[in-house]
Amino acid sequence: MHVIPSEVDRSPVSANWRRGLPVLTGARIRLRELRPSDATPLMAMLTSAEITRFISEPPTTLDGFERFIHWTLRQRAAGAHAGFVATLIGSDTPIGIFQVTEIQRDLEAAEWGFVLAASFWGTGLFHEGAQLLLDFAFNGVGIHRLEARAAVLNGRGNGALLKLGAVQEGVLRQSFVRHGQAFDQVLYSILDHDWRASRAAATRSFASRVH
Protein backbone atom coordinates (compact mmCIF):
# COMPACT_ATOMS: atom_id res chain seq x y z
CA MET A 1 0.00 0.00 0.00
CA HIS A 2 1.14 3.56 -0.62
CA VAL A 3 1.55 5.01 2.84
CA ILE A 4 4.17 7.75 2.86
CA PRO A 5 3.25 10.36 0.23
CA SER A 6 5.90 12.52 -1.37
CA GLU A 7 6.43 15.83 0.35
CA VAL A 8 4.72 18.01 -2.26
CA ASP A 9 2.42 20.82 -1.20
CA ARG A 10 -1.10 20.64 -2.63
CA SER A 11 -3.77 23.25 -3.27
CA PRO A 12 -5.88 23.96 -0.21
CA VAL A 13 -9.56 23.06 0.05
CA SER A 14 -12.10 24.25 2.59
CA ALA A 15 -12.86 21.86 5.46
CA ASN A 16 -13.59 22.26 9.20
CA TRP A 17 -11.13 19.52 10.14
CA ARG A 18 -8.23 21.53 8.77
CA ARG A 19 -7.90 23.14 12.23
CA GLY A 20 -7.17 19.74 13.79
CA LEU A 21 -8.23 16.16 13.25
CA PRO A 22 -10.83 14.60 15.52
CA VAL A 23 -10.04 11.56 17.63
CA LEU A 24 -11.83 8.55 16.15
CA THR A 25 -12.59 5.86 18.73
CA GLY A 26 -13.67 2.28 18.13
CA ALA A 27 -14.10 -0.69 20.44
CA ARG A 28 -10.41 -1.60 20.51
CA ILE A 29 -8.58 0.99 18.42
CA ARG A 30 -8.26 4.75 18.35
CA LEU A 31 -7.14 7.04 15.54
CA ARG A 32 -5.63 10.41 16.43
CA GLU A 33 -3.57 13.00 14.58
CA LEU A 34 0.14 12.35 14.14
CA ARG A 35 2.43 14.16 16.59
CA PRO A 36 6.17 14.93 16.40
CA SER A 37 6.67 12.61 19.40
CA ASP A 38 5.44 9.71 17.23
CA ALA A 39 8.59 9.82 15.09
CA THR A 40 10.65 7.39 17.19
CA PRO A 41 8.02 4.62 17.59
CA LEU A 42 6.99 4.97 13.94
CA MET A 43 10.58 4.60 12.81
CA ALA A 44 10.88 1.41 14.86
CA MET A 45 7.66 0.04 13.38
CA LEU A 46 8.07 1.04 9.73
CA THR A 47 11.63 0.00 9.01
CA SER A 48 11.26 -3.79 9.12
CA ALA A 49 11.40 -5.64 5.80
CA GLU A 50 8.14 -7.42 6.60
CA ILE A 51 6.29 -4.10 6.87
CA THR A 52 7.96 -2.24 4.01
CA ARG A 53 7.77 -4.93 1.34
CA PHE A 54 4.66 -3.50 -0.33
CA ILE A 55 4.56 0.15 0.77
CA SER A 56 6.22 3.28 -0.51
CA GLU A 57 9.68 3.65 0.97
CA PRO A 58 9.41 5.33 4.38
CA PRO A 59 12.00 7.74 5.75
CA THR A 60 15.20 6.08 6.90
CA THR A 61 16.14 8.49 9.68
CA LEU A 62 14.49 10.00 12.73
CA ASP A 63 14.79 13.44 11.14
CA GLY A 64 13.01 12.09 8.07
CA PHE A 65 10.09 10.83 10.13
CA GLU A 66 9.87 14.15 11.97
CA ARG A 67 9.77 16.01 8.64
CA PHE A 68 7.07 13.64 7.39
CA ILE A 69 4.93 14.32 10.45
CA HIS A 70 5.31 18.09 10.08
CA TRP A 71 4.39 17.69 6.39
CA THR A 72 1.15 15.93 7.38
CA LEU A 73 0.28 18.79 9.74
CA ARG A 74 0.88 21.41 7.04
CA GLN A 75 -1.19 19.47 4.56
CA ARG A 76 -4.01 18.99 7.05
CA ALA A 77 -4.05 22.76 7.62
CA ALA A 78 -4.29 23.16 3.83
CA GLY A 79 -7.20 20.72 3.76
CA ALA A 80 -5.38 18.28 1.48
CA HIS A 81 -4.39 15.43 3.79
CA ALA A 82 -5.56 13.69 6.96
CA GLY A 83 -2.93 11.58 8.69
CA PHE A 84 -3.89 9.48 11.70
CA VAL A 85 -1.80 7.28 13.93
CA ALA A 86 -3.53 4.19 15.31
CA THR A 87 -3.22 3.19 18.96
CA LEU A 88 -4.91 0.63 21.15
CA ILE A 89 -7.59 1.90 23.51
CA GLY A 90 -5.86 2.78 26.79
CA SER A 91 -2.46 3.23 25.14
CA ASP A 92 -0.81 6.07 23.24
CA THR A 93 1.84 3.98 21.48
CA PRO A 94 1.47 3.97 17.68
CA ILE A 95 0.66 0.61 16.09
CA GLY A 96 -0.13 1.90 12.60
CA ILE A 97 -0.97 4.74 10.25
CA PHE A 98 -4.20 5.46 8.38
CA GLN A 99 -4.37 8.40 6.02
CA VAL A 100 -6.25 10.10 3.21
CA THR A 101 -4.59 12.31 0.59
CA GLU A 102 -6.24 14.57 -1.98
CA ILE A 103 -5.92 13.56 -5.63
CA GLN A 104 -8.61 15.91 -6.96
CA ARG A 105 -9.33 19.48 -5.93
CA ASP A 106 -11.77 19.90 -3.03
CA LEU A 107 -11.25 16.24 -2.12
CA GLU A 108 -13.91 15.02 -4.54
CA ALA A 109 -11.50 12.12 -5.01
CA ALA A 110 -8.75 11.02 -2.67
CA GLU A 111 -6.39 8.12 -2.07
CA TRP A 112 -6.20 6.32 1.22
CA GLY A 113 -3.43 4.17 2.61
CA PHE A 114 -2.68 2.23 5.73
CA VAL A 115 -0.05 0.19 7.50
CA LEU A 116 -0.37 -1.81 10.71
CA ALA A 117 2.38 -3.32 12.84
CA ALA A 118 2.90 -6.97 11.89
CA SER A 119 2.14 -8.17 15.43
CA PHE A 120 -1.46 -6.98 14.96
CA TRP A 121 -2.10 -8.62 11.60
CA GLY A 122 -5.06 -10.99 11.63
CA THR A 123 -6.57 -9.46 14.79
CA GLY A 124 -9.39 -7.51 13.14
CA LEU A 125 -7.87 -4.21 14.26
CA PHE A 126 -7.21 -3.10 10.69
CA HIS A 127 -10.85 -3.57 9.73
CA GLU A 128 -12.01 -1.58 12.75
CA GLY A 129 -9.54 1.23 12.08
CA ALA A 130 -10.40 1.32 8.39
CA GLN A 131 -14.09 1.68 9.15
CA LEU A 132 -13.33 4.64 11.40
CA LEU A 133 -11.23 6.27 8.69
CA LEU A 134 -13.79 5.67 5.93
CA ASP A 135 -16.65 7.03 8.05
CA PHE A 136 -14.55 10.15 8.65
CA ALA A 137 -13.62 10.49 4.97
CA PHE A 138 -17.14 10.13 3.60
CA ASN A 139 -19.22 11.67 6.39
CA GLY A 140 -16.79 14.11 8.01
CA VAL A 141 -14.87 15.38 5.00
CA GLY A 142 -17.41 14.78 2.24
CA ILE A 143 -15.19 12.79 -0.11
CA HIS A 144 -17.06 11.23 -3.03
CA ARG A 145 -14.51 8.67 -4.25
CA LEU A 146 -11.69 6.95 -2.38
CA GLU A 147 -9.02 5.03 -4.25
CA ALA A 148 -6.51 2.52 -2.94
CA ARG A 149 -3.74 0.54 -4.57
CA ALA A 150 -2.36 -2.82 -3.50
CA ALA A 151 0.41 -4.86 -5.08
CA VAL A 152 -1.02 -7.95 -6.78
CA LEU A 153 1.34 -10.08 -4.66
CA ASN A 154 0.05 -8.49 -1.44
CA GLY A 155 -2.66 -11.02 -0.70
CA ARG A 156 -3.34 -9.70 2.78
CA GLY A 157 -3.81 -6.12 1.56
CA ASN A 158 -6.07 -7.14 -1.32
CA GLY A 159 -8.18 -9.31 0.95
CA ALA A 160 -8.57 -6.52 3.48
CA LEU A 161 -9.78 -4.08 0.83
CA LEU A 162 -12.26 -6.54 -0.63
CA LYS A 163 -13.66 -7.26 2.84
CA LEU A 164 -14.38 -3.54 3.21
CA GLY A 165 -16.40 -3.58 -0.02
CA ALA A 166 -13.79 -1.95 -2.26
CA VAL A 167 -14.36 -2.56 -5.97
CA GLN A 168 -11.50 -3.71 -8.17
CA GLU A 169 -11.28 -1.42 -11.21
CA GLY A 170 -8.18 -2.73 -12.95
CA VAL A 171 -4.54 -3.70 -12.79
CA LEU A 172 -1.84 -1.05 -13.10
CA ARG A 173 1.04 -2.84 -14.73
CA GLN A 174 4.46 -2.38 -13.10
CA SER A 175 3.23 0.79 -11.41
CA PHE A 176 5.06 0.30 -8.11
CA VAL A 177 8.82 -0.08 -7.81
CA ARG A 178 10.43 -1.28 -4.60
CA HIS A 179 14.12 -2.16 -4.20
CA GLY A 180 14.52 -2.12 -7.96
CA GLN A 181 11.66 -4.57 -8.57
CA ALA A 182 8.50 -3.47 -10.40
CA PHE A 183 5.14 -4.77 -9.17
CA ASP A 184 1.70 -4.76 -10.74
CA GLN A 185 -0.92 -3.07 -8.56
CA VAL A 186 -4.67 -3.50 -8.28
CA LEU A 187 -6.65 -0.25 -8.28
CA TYR A 188 -9.66 -0.25 -5.95
CA SER A 189 -12.36 2.33 -5.30
CA ILE A 190 -15.09 2.93 -2.74
CA LEU A 191 -17.81 5.50 -3.45
CA ASP A 192 -19.58 7.47 -0.74
CA HIS A 193 -23.11 6.19 -1.47
CA ASP A 194 -21.92 2.58 -1.62
CA TRP A 195 -20.17 2.94 1.74
CA ARG A 196 -23.21 4.49 3.41
CA ALA A 197 -25.46 1.78 1.98
CA SER A 198 -23.19 -0.98 3.26
CA ARG A 199 -23.00 0.59 6.72
CA ALA A 200 -26.79 0.95 6.85
CA ALA A 201 -27.21 -2.69 5.81
CA ALA A 202 -24.76 -3.80 8.51
CA THR A 203 -26.69 -1.80 11.11
CA ARG A 204 -29.98 -3.39 10.05
CA SER A 205 -28.42 -6.86 10.15
CA PHE A 206 -27.07 -6.27 13.64
CA ALA A 207 -30.43 -4.93 14.85
CA SER A 208 -32.27 -7.98 13.53
CA ARG A 209 -29.88 -10.35 15.32
CA VAL A 210 -30.21 -8.45 18.59
CA HIS A 211 -34.00 -8.55 18.46
VENFENKA-V20604 format. One record per residue. N is the residue number from 1. PHI is phi in whole degrees, 0 to 359 (999 if undefined). Layout:
# VENFENKA-V20604
<<N:PHI> <N:PHI>>
This chain:
# VENFENKA-V20604
<<1:999> <2:287> <3:237> <4:261> <5:288> <6:292> <7:277> <8:239> <9:293> <10:241> <11:294> <12:286> <13:232> <14:274> <15:198> <16:295> <17:288> <18:294> <19:280> <20:158> <21:283> <22:287> <23:272> <24:255> <25:241> <26:250> <27:286> <28:234> <29:229> <30:228> <31:247> <32:225> <33:294> <34:299> <35:233> <36:305> <37:291> <38:281> <39:302> <40:295> <41:295> <42:293> <43:298> <44:295> <45:280> <46:262> <47:248> <48:278> <49:298> <50:298> <51:283> <52:272> <53:302> <54:239> <55:239> <56:302> <57:299> <58:283> <59:302> <60:251> <61:228> <62:298> <63:300> <64:296> <65:293> <66:296> <67:295> <68:300> <69:296> <70:296> <71:299> <72:298> <73:292> <74:296> <75:289> <76:297> <77:298> <78:278> <79:77> <80:245> <81:201> <82:231> <83:246> <84:247> <85:259> <86:262> <87:225> <88:285> <89:301> <90:88> <91:226> <92:242> <93:274> <94:298> <95:238> <96:179> <97:228> <98:232> <99:207> <100:232> <101:230> <102:299> <103:238> <104:218> <105:310> <106:65> <107:56> <108:300> <109:228> <110:212> <111:248> <112:241> <113:216> <114:203> <115:207> <116:230> <117:307> <118:302> <119:293> <120:251> <121:294> <122:78> <123:262> <124:88> <125:290> <126:299> <127:300> <128:295> <129:294> <130:296> <131:297> <132:299> <133:295> <134:292> <135:301> <136:297> <137:297> <138:278> <139:263> <140:268> <141:262> <142:91> <143:292> <144:268> <145:226> <146:244> <147:250> <148:216> <149:235> <150:221> <151:301> <152:305> <153:284> <154:273> <155:300> <156:295> <157:295> <158:296> <159:297> <160:295> <161:293> <162:296> <163:297> <164:280> <165:94> <166:294> <167:257> <168:284> <169:255> <170:167> <171:247> <172:264> <173:289> <174:49> <175:267> <176:227> <177:246> <178:222> <179:53> <180:81> <181:252> <182:266> <183:242> <184:286> <185:237> <186:265> <187:264> <188:243> <189:220> <190:229> <191:260> <192:303> <193:290> <194:292> <195:296> <196:296> <197:295> <198:292> <199:292> <200:295> <201:296> <202:295> <203:295> <204:296> <205:296> <206:295> <207:298> <208:293> <209:289> <210:294> <211:268>>
